[in-house]
Amino acid sequence: MPAERLLPDTESEDLVALAREIAREELAPVAAEYEEAERFPREQFRLLGKSGLLGLPYAERWGGGEVPYETYLQALEEIASAWMSVGVGLSVHTMSCFALAHYGTDEQRDRWLPAMLGGELLGAYALSESHAGSDAAALSTRARLDGDRYVVNGTKAWITAGGQADFYTTMVRTSDDPTSGGKGVSCLLVDASTPGLSAGAPERKMGLTGSTTAQMTFADAPVPAERLIGEEGAGLRIALDSLASGRLGIAACSVGLAQAALDEAVAYAKTRTQFGKPIIEHQGLEFLLADMAAAVESSRATYLDAARRRDRGMPFQRQASVAKLVATDAAMKVTTDAVQVLGGAGYTRDFPVERYMREAKVPQIFEGTNQIQRMVIARALKQA
């Protein structure tokens, strides 16, 4: 089980306990079935919405929980420990709401945010393109202002919940000036029913198979100008601010996944007997499990440190990159070691650790590869 929680108040304890109960009772029992069938868990997201877990870090005025980010992340960890696809989807939805919640006008927030936070609508974040992944400023999807609407053309890649989401927080190029760089990027809140917007075939992935990932193509798609979030040219700043918080979500999900793998490995090691005693009594396995536990708890500490800085209004971008780097690398190592603890059994689908290992790879890649995180951290050190 996870280490004892250090939560700021009773309300936070209750929310994390609710997330743990839903994870245990509603998510864990069906996770393997859905992943095997590559079935998108839409009804589970609706349940999270009805339970108040889709808008935890946002203002109560618009239907959010208005809880500290520290609390939201610990609830997210509980969800991910039961079902990584749902945890990642929740993290992406939260990030997809960020632009409107932090950069939209009150009129825009009053109009759209309650449904987004209340569970009626599920969000996706459309930044990446096939040639513009780590280099977000190089994106080429374009939006041309035509009267009271933008006409959008281009293709977004690697979109979590692509074709399943109800809205897409989309970064587009609104300036053709090649010298404008990031200043030519703007943010549009795009409705999924927009004419000319279509989803490609789902990607065939090694893990997170219950989480649909697809390209989204805009073909002369008309988006009302009132759906511009922030000013024209502010899109890259919005994207980077969103990603800083989103990386903490991925860190928390990775810790949840690693915790699940550790729990499975410990349970197996207590019951599997070799040479006349449970394998957990053999020093080789004892030390391996101890290292796994240390990795999980130290990773948790990194995301909690960054979240507490965020909650206090302090700079946290470097710490978010540290958390994402440390937690995702640890999850890859812990899940791999969990397979080793189970031996041949761990390599079969009779136990969940092989799935955990497959799921642990992509967090090292999305929302900024871990090589990009190292660049962010190093740049911050140079500027200090």
C-alpha positions in Angstrom: 0.0 0.0 0.0 1.1 3.6 -0.5 3.0 5.4 2.2 0.9 7.2 4.8 -0.5 10.4 3.3 0.5 13.8 4.5 -2.5 15.9 3.5 -3.3 19.5 4.4 -6.8 19.0 5.9 -9.7 16.7 6.5 -11.4 17.6 3.2 -8.3 16.6 1.3 -8.1 13.3 3.2 -11.8 12.7 2.2 -11.2 13.4 -1.4 -8.2 11.1 -1.7 -10.1 8.4 0.2 -13.0 8.8 -2.3 -10.5 8.5 -5.2 -9.0 5.4 -3.6 -12.5 3.8 -3.1 -13.5 4.5 -6.7 -10.2 3.1 -7.9 -10.6 0.0 -5.9 -14.3 -0.7 -6.5 -14.9 0.7 -10.0 -11.7 0.9 -11.9 -9.3 -2.0 -10.9 -11.9 -4.8 -11.5 -12.3 -3.9 -15.2 -9.0 -2.4 -16.2 -7.4 -5.5 -17.6 -10.6 -6.3 -19.6 -10.8 -2.9 -21.1 -7.1 -2.8 -21.9 -7.2 -6.2 -23.6 -10.2 -5.1 -25.7 -8.6 -1.7 -26.4 -11.9 -0.2 -25.2 -12.1 3.5 -24.2 -13.4 3.9 -20.6 -15.9 6.7 -21.3 -18.3 5.6 -18.7 -15.6 5.6 -16.1 -14.8 9.3 -16.9 -18.4 10.1 -16.5 -18.3 8.4 -13.0 -15.3 10.6 -12.1 -17.2 13.6 -13.2 -20.2 12.8 -11.1 -17.9 12.2 -8.2 -16.4 15.6 -8.5 -12.9 14.4 -9.5 -12.7 15.9 -13.0 -12.2 19.5 -11.8 -10.4 19.2 -8.5 -7.8 22.0 -8.8 -10.2 24.6 -10.3 -12.4 27.3 -8.8 -15.7 26.3 -7.1 -17.4 29.2 -9.0 -17.2 27.2 -12.2 -17.8 23.8 -10.7 -14.3 22.8 -9.6 -13.2 21.4 -6.3 -10.8 24.3 -5.5 -8.4 22.0 -3.7 -4.7 22.3 -3.4 -2.7 20.9 -6.3 -1.1 18.6 -3.8 -4.4 17.1 -3.0 -5.5 16.7 -6.7 -2.2 14.9 -7.5 -2.6 12.4 -4.7 -6.1 11.7 -5.8 -4.8 11.2 -9.3 -2.1 8.8 -8.1 -4.8 6.7 -6.6 -6.7 6.5 -9.9 -3.6 5.7 -11.9 -2.5 3.0 -9.5 -5.8 1.2 -10.4 -5.9 2.0 -14.1 -3.2 4.0 -15.8 -5.2 4.8 -18.9 -7.9 6.5 -16.7 -5.2 8.3 -14.7 -3.5 9.7 -17.8 -6.9 10.7 -19.3 -7.8 12.5 -16.1 -4.4 14.3 -16.1 -4.9 15.3 -19.8 -8.4 16.5 -19.2 -7.2 18.7 -16.3 -4.5 20.1 -18.5 -7.0 20.7 -21.3 -9.1 22.9 -18.9 -6.0 24.9 -17.9 -6.1 27.4 -20.7 -9.7 28.4 -20.3 -9.5 28.4 -16.5 -6.3 30.6 -16.3 -6.4 32.6 -19.5 -10.1 32.8 -20.5 -12.4 35.8 -19.8 -15.0 35.4 -17.1 -17.6 35.4 -19.9 -15.8 32.4 -21.6 -15.4 30.6 -18.3 -19.1 31.1 -17.3 -20.1 29.7 -20.7 -17.9 26.6 -21.1 -16.0 25.8 -17.9 -18.8 24.3 -15.8 -19.6 21.5 -18.2 -15.9 20.8 -18.6 -15.3 20.5 -14.9 -18.6 18.8 -14.1 -18.0 15.7 -16.1 -20.4 16.4 -19.0 -17.5 17.1 -21.4 -14.1 15.3 -21.7 -11.1 17.3 -23.0 -8.1 16.7 -25.1 -4.9 18.7 -25.6 -3.9 19.3 -29.2 -0.3 20.7 -29.3 1.9 18.1 -30.9 2.3 17.5 -34.6 4.2 14.8 -36.5 7.2 17.2 -37.1 6.7 19.4 -34.1 6.8 17.3 -30.9 9.5 18.6 -28.6 9.8 21.8 -30.8 6.3 23.1 -30.1 7.1 26.5 -31.7 7.5 24.8 -35.0 3.9 23.7 -35.3 2.2 24.4 -38.7 -1.5 23.9 -38.1 -2.8 27.3 -39.2 -5.9 29.4 -38.3 -6.9 32.2 -40.6 -9.3 34.9 -39.3 -12.2 35.2 -41.7 -14.8 37.6 -40.3 -16.0 36.3 -36.9 -14.4 32.9 -37.2 -11.0 31.2 -37.7 -10.6 28.7 -40.5 -8.2 26.0 -39.3 -6.2 23.7 -41.5 -3.6 21.1 -40.4 -3.1 17.9 -38.5 -2.4 17.3 -34.8 -0.6 14.1 -33.8 -0.5 11.8 -30.7 -3.7 13.3 -29.2 -4.8 11.4 -26.1 -8.6 10.8 -26.4 -8.4 11.8 -30.0 -11.8 11.1 -31.6 -13.3 10.5 -28.1 -13.1 13.9 -26.5 -15.8 16.6 -26.6 -13.4 19.5 -26.9 -9.8 20.1 -28.0 -7.6 22.8 -26.5 -5.7 23.4 -29.7 -2.5 25.4 -30.4 -2.5 26.9 -33.9 -0.4 29.3 -36.0 -2.1 32.6 -36.5 0.9 34.4 -38.0 2.6 33.4 -41.2 5.6 35.6 -40.4 8.5 33.1 -40.2 10.3 35.4 -37.7 7.4 35.4 -35.3 8.3 32.1 -33.8 6.3 31.3 -30.7 4.6 34.7 -30.9 2.7 33.4 -33.9 1.0 30.7 -32.0 -2.5 31.1 -30.5 -4.9 28.9 -28.5 -8.4 27.9 -29.6 -11.0 26.0 -27.7 -12.4 23.7 -30.4 -15.7 21.8 -30.1 -15.5 18.2 -31.2 -18.5 18.7 -33.5 -16.8 21.4 -35.6 -17.3 20.7 -39.3 -14.0 19.7 -41.0 -12.5 18.2 -37.8 -12.0 14.5 -38.0 -10.0 11.8 -36.2 -7.6 9.4 -37.8 -7.4 5.7 -37.0 -6.2 5.0 -33.4 -2.5 4.4 -33.1 -1.5 0.8 -32.4 0.4 1.2 -29.1 2.4 -1.2 -26.9 0.6 0.1 -23.8 -2.3 2.3 -22.6 -4.4 0.5 -25.1 -7.6 1.6 -23.4 -6.6 5.2 -24.0 -7.3 6.1 -27.6 -4.5 8.1 -29.3 -5.1 9.5 -32.7 -4.3 12.2 -35.2 -6.8 15.0 -35.5 -7.2 16.7 -38.9 -8.6 20.2 -39.5 -9.8 20.7 -43.1 -11.2 24.3 -43.4 -12.7 23.8 -39.9 -14.6 27.0 -38.8 -13.9 27.9 -35.2 -15.8 31.0 -33.8 -13.4 33.8 -32.9 -15.0 33.9 -29.5 -13.3 30.6 -28.8 -9.8 32.3 -28.9 -8.4 31.9 -25.4 -6.1 34.7 -24.4 -4.8 37.1 -27.0 -3.5 36.1 -30.5 0.2 35.2 -30.1 -0.2 34.0 -26.5 -0.6 30.4 -27.4 2.9 29.1 -26.8 3.0 30.7 -23.3 -0.3 29.1 -22.5 0.9 25.8 -23.8 4.1 25.9 -21.7 2.3 27.0 -18.6 -0.2 24.1 -19.1 2.6 21.6 -19.6 4.3 22.6 -16.4 1.2 21.7 -14.4 0.5 18.7 -16.7 3.9 17.2 -16.0 3.1 17.0 -12.4 0.0 15.0 -13.4 2.1 12.6 -15.3 4.5 12.3 -12.4 1.7 11.4 -10.1 0.3 8.9 -12.5 3.8 7.3 -12.8 4.1 7.0 -9.1 0.7 5.3 -9.0 1.8 2.8 -11.6 5.0 2.1 -9.8 3.2 1.7 -6.5 0.8 -0.8 -8.1 3.8 -2.8 -9.5 5.5 -2.7 -6.1 2.4 -4.0 -4.4 2.0 -6.8 -6.8 5.7 -7.8 -6.5 5.6 -7.8 -2.7 2.4 -9.8 -2.6 3.8 -12.4 -5.0 7.1 -12.6 -3.1 5.3 -13.4 0.1 3.6 -16.4 -1.3 6.1 -17.8 -3.8 8.3 -20.4 -2.1 11.8 -21.4 -3.2 14.5 -23.4 -1.3 12.0 -23.9 1.5 11.0 -20.3 2.3 9.1 -17.4 0.6 11.3 -15.6 -1.9 10.9 -12.4 0.0 13.1 -13.9 2.6 16.0 -14.2 0.2 18.4 -11.2 0.4 18.6 -10.8 -3.4 14.8 -10.2 -3.5 14.7 -8.2 -0.3 17.2 -5.7 -1.6 15.5 -5.5 -5.0 12.1 -4.8 -3.3 13.7 -2.3 -1.0 15.2 -0.4 -3.9 11.8 -0.4 -5.6 10.1 1.0 -2.5 12.8 3.7 -2.2 12.2 4.7 -5.9 8.5 5.0 -5.4 8.6 7.1 -2.2 11.4 9.4 -3.5 9.4 9.9 -6.7 6.3 10.8 -4.7 8.3 13.3 -2.7 9.4 15.1 -5.9 5.9 15.7 -7.2 4.7 16.7 -3.7 7.5 19.2 -3.4 6.7 20.8 -6.7 3.0 20.8 -6.0 3.5 22.6 -2.7 5.5 25.2 -4.4 2.8 25.7 -6.9 0.1 25.9 -4.2 2.2 28.7 -2.5 2.5 30.7 -5.7 6.2 30.0 -6.0 8.1 29.1 -9.2 7.8 25.4 -9.7 8.6 24.8 -13.4 12.1 23.3 -12.8 10.7 21.2 -9.9 7.9 20.0 -12.2 10.5 18.8 -14.8 12.5 17.1 -12.0 9.4 15.3 -10.8 8.4 14.2 -14.3 11.9 13.0 -15.0 12.4 11.2 -11.7 9.0 9.6 -11.5 8.7 8.4 -15.0 12.3 6.9 -15.0 11.5 5.3 -11.7 8.2 3.8 -13.0 10.1 2.2 -15.9 12.7 0.7 -13.5 10.2 -0.4 -10.9 7.8 -2.1 -13.3 10.7 -3.9 -15.0 11.9 -5.1 -11.6 8.4 -6.2 -10.7 8.4 -8.5 -13.8 11.8 -9.8 -12.6 10.4 -10.6 -9.1 7.6 -12.6 -10.6 10.0 -14.4 -13.0 8.4 -16.4 -15.8 5.0 -15.6 -14.3 5.7 -11.9 -14.7 6.2 -12.3 -18.4 2.7 -13.7 -18.9 -0.6 -11.9 -19.0 -1.8 -13.9 -16.0 -0.4 -11.2 -13.9 -0.7 -7.4 -14.4 3.0 -6.5 -14.1 3.7 -7.1 -17.8 1.0 -4.6 -18.6 2.4 -2.2 -16.1 5.9 -2.5 -17.7 4.4 -1.7 -21.1 2.5 1.2 -19.8 5.5 2.7 -18.0 7.4 3.5 -21.2 5.3 6.3 -22.7 5.3 8.6 -19.7 9.0 9.0 -20.4 8.0 10.3 -23.8 4.9 12.4 -23.7 4.4 15.9 -22.3 8.0 16.6 -23.1 10.5 13.7 -23.4 12.8 13.1 -20.5 15.6 14.5 -22.6 13.6 17.7 -22.9 13.1 17.7 -19.1 16.9 17.6 -18.7 17.2 20.5 -21.0 14.6 22.5 -19.0 16.4 21.7 -15.7 19.8 22.5 -17.1 18.6 25.8 -18.5 17.1 26.8 -15.2 20.4 26.0 -13.5 22.3 28.2 -15.9 19.9 31.1 -15.3 19.9 30.8 -11.5 
